[in-house]
Amino acid sequence: MSRIFVVDDDHNIRQLISEYLKKDGHEVLDFASGDGLVDKVREEDPDCLILDIMMPGINGLQLLTLIRSFSEMPIVMVSARGEEMDRILGLELGCNDFLGKPFHPRELVGRVKAMIRLVEAHKNARPEALQPSIRIGNLSISPEYRKAVVDHGPELSLTFREFELLLHFARNPNRPYSREQLIRQVWDYDFLGDERVVDELVKRLRKKIQERGVGFSIDTVWGYGYKAAADPR
């Protein structure tokens, strides 16, 4: 039985989501706000989190950032605002999927089940050895410590998803990837949303590496997607 946390300040929505999840065989704990949520996640390590963006006090995006600093559990964000930037920012900060209100609870349950199955498959797979730091251009990346450092400089300040994209490109230099492939590789999930989230993520990562003089570039492959290559030195 999977344990799922549902966080939403709307009692009716919280109750509806919880009822559908319980009917599907999940154990559900619901919260009307984010107060104390981070500590509760640390204590109980749920299998999935459903998180509303707009809440009084600490909001969903702030909670997402805090939780992603120590956990990679599946997170679905929901929002009544329906703004594209909410979706882009949520996916960039590390949520696995995004649903705009109103949505059908069965769709949410289906997406939750798919993500939990994927996580279980990874847990049952043969564990990989710790990977050493990766070097590309003048940048050193540590997958274990999730750090990216330019030679003789401070650590790059990257969001959860920016780091994942950077690491993927560093591991696969010069290989072109379509937006759909990047979603599958970087999100590790068959995201059903807009592929433009990839363009926004690449744009922000490009800006950060250019500002810091990182020795490789993310190039556009016109009509296809993107690739990364070390700059000649």
C-alpha positions in Angstrom: 0.0 0.0 0.0 1.4 3.4 -1.0 1.3 6.3 1.4 0.3 9.6 -0.2 0.3 13.1 1.2 -2.4 15.5 -0.1 -1.8 19.2 0.6 -4.6 21.7 -0.3 -6.3 24.5 1.6 -9.6 23.8 -0.1 -11.4 21.2 2.1 -13.7 19.9 -0.7 -10.9 19.3 -3.1 -8.7 17.7 -0.5 -11.5 15.4 0.5 -12.4 14.5 -3.1 -8.7 13.7 -4.0 -8.3 11.6 -0.8 -11.5 9.6 -1.4 -10.4 8.6 -5.0 -6.9 7.7 -3.8 -8.3 5.6 -0.9 -10.6 3.8 -3.3 -7.6 2.9 -5.4 -6.0 1.3 -2.4 -3.7 4.0 -1.1 -3.2 5.3 2.4 -3.7 9.0 2.5 -2.8 11.8 4.9 -4.2 15.2 4.1 -3.0 18.7 5.1 -4.8 22.0 5.0 -1.6 24.0 4.8 2.2 23.5 4.5 2.9 24.2 8.1 5.0 21.4 9.5 4.8 19.5 6.2 8.6 19.4 5.5 9.2 17.8 8.9 6.4 15.3 8.3 7.8 14.3 5.0 11.2 13.8 6.6 9.7 11.6 9.3 7.3 9.5 7.3 8.9 9.4 3.8 5.7 9.2 1.8 5.5 7.5 -1.6 4.0 10.5 -3.4 3.0 14.1 -2.7 0.1 16.0 -4.2 0.7 19.7 -3.6 -1.4 22.8 -4.3 0.5 26.0 -5.3 -1.7 28.7 -3.8 -2.0 28.3 0.0 -1.9 30.7 2.9 1.5 31.0 4.6 4.2 29.0 2.8 3.1 28.2 -0.7 3.5 25.1 -2.8 6.5 26.3 -4.8 8.4 27.1 -1.6 7.5 23.7 -0.2 8.6 22.0 -3.4 12.1 23.7 -3.2 12.5 22.7 0.4 11.5 19.1 -0.1 13.6 18.6 -3.3 16.7 19.5 -1.2 16.4 16.1 0.4 13.9 13.9 -1.4 13.2 12.7 -4.9 9.8 11.2 -4.3 7.2 11.8 -7.0 5.4 15.2 -6.6 2.3 16.3 -8.5 1.4 20.0 -8.3 -2.1 21.4 -8.8 -3.1 25.0 -9.3 -6.3 26.9 -9.9 -4.5 29.8 -11.5 -3.8 27.9 -14.7 -0.9 30.2 -15.6 1.8 28.8 -17.8 4.6 30.2 -15.6 3.3 28.2 -12.7 3.6 25.0 -14.6 7.1 25.9 -16.0 8.4 27.0 -12.6 7.0 24.0 -10.8 8.5 21.6 -13.3 11.8 23.4 -13.2 11.9 23.3 -9.4 11.4 19.6 -9.4 7.8 18.5 -9.6 7.1 15.5 -11.7 3.7 16.5 -13.1 1.3 19.4 -13.1 -2.5 19.5 -13.3 -4.6 22.7 -13.6 -7.8 22.9 -11.7 -10.4 21.8 -12.4 -9.3 18.2 -13.2 -10.9 14.8 -13.0 -9.7 12.9 -9.9 -9.4 9.7 -12.0 -6.8 11.4 -14.1 -4.8 12.4 -11.0 -5.0 8.9 -9.7 -3.8 7.5 -13.0 -0.8 9.7 -13.0 0.0 9.0 -9.4 -0.1 5.2 -10.1 2.2 5.6 -13.1 4.8 7.5 -11.1 4.7 5.1 -8.2 5.1 2.1 -10.5 8.2 3.8 -12.1 9.7 4.4 -8.7 9.1 0.8 -7.6 10.7 -0.4 -10.8 13.8 1.6 -10.1 14.0 0.3 -6.5 13.9 -3.2 -7.8 16.5 -2.7 -10.4 20.1 -3.6 -9.8 21.7 -0.7 -8.0 24.3 1.3 -9.9 27.7 2.1 -8.5 28.3 5.6 -7.4 29.4 7.6 -10.4 32.5 9.7 -10.3 32.6 13.4 -11.0 32.1 14.4 -14.6 34.3 16.8 -16.4 33.2 18.9 -19.4 35.0 22.0 -20.5 36.1 23.9 -17.4 33.2 22.5 -15.4 33.3 19.7 -12.8 30.0 18.0 -11.9 29.4 15.7 -8.9 26.3 13.6 -9.3 26.6 12.2 -5.7 26.8 15.7 -4.1 24.7 17.4 -6.8 27.3 20.2 -7.3 28.6 21.9 -10.4 31.7 24.0 -10.0 33.7 26.0 -12.6 37.5 25.9 -12.3 38.7 28.3 -9.5 35.2 29.6 -8.9 32.2 29.1 -6.6 29.5 26.5 -7.1 26.8 27.2 -9.7 23.4 28.0 -8.2 21.0 25.6 -10.0 17.5 24.5 -9.4 16.7 20.7 -9.1 15.8 20.4 -12.8 18.5 22.7 -14.1 21.1 20.4 -12.4 19.4 17.3 -13.9 19.5 18.8 -17.4 23.1 19.9 -17.0 24.1 16.5 -15.8 22.4 14.8 -18.7 24.1 17.0 -21.3 27.5 16.5 -19.6 27.1 12.7 -19.7 26.1 12.8 -23.4 28.1 15.6 -25.1 27.5 16.3 -28.8 24.5 14.0 -29.0 21.3 15.8 -30.1 18.1 15.2 -28.2 14.5 16.1 -29.1 12.3 17.9 -26.5 10.4 14.7 -25.9 13.6 12.7 -25.3 14.8 15.3 -22.8 11.5 15.1 -20.9 11.9 11.4 -20.6 15.5 11.6 -19.6 15.5 14.6 -17.3 12.0 14.2 -15.7 12.4 10.4 -15.8 8.6 10.2 -16.4 6.3 10.3 -19.4 5.1 13.9 -18.7 1.9 14.7 -20.5 2.2 18.4 -20.5 3.6 21.0 -22.9 7.1 20.4 -24.3 7.8 24.1 -24.1 8.9 23.6 -20.5 12.1 22.2 -22.1 12.7 25.5 -24.0 12.3 27.6 -20.8 14.6 25.3 -18.9 17.3 25.4 -21.5 16.9 29.2 -21.7 17.5 29.6 -18.0 20.4 27.1 -17.9 22.1 28.8 -20.8 22.0 32.1 -19.1 23.6 30.8 -16.0 26.4 29.0 -17.7 27.1 31.9 -20.0 27.2 34.4 -17.0 29.7 32.1 -15.3 31.9 31.4 -18.3 31.3 27.7 -18.3 33.3 26.0 -21.0 30.5 24.3 -23.0 27.4 25.4 -24.8 23.9 24.2 -25.3 23.2 24.5 -29.0 19.9 24.4 -30.8 19.4 21.7 -33.3 16.9 23.4 -35.6 13.7 21.4 -36.2 14.7 18.8 -33.6 15.9 19.9 -30.2 19.2 20.6 -28.4 22.7 19.3 -27.9 25.7 20.3 -25.7 29.4 20.5 -26.7 32.5 21.6 -24.9 33.9 24.9 -26.2 37.3 24.7 -27.8 40.0 26.1 -25.5 
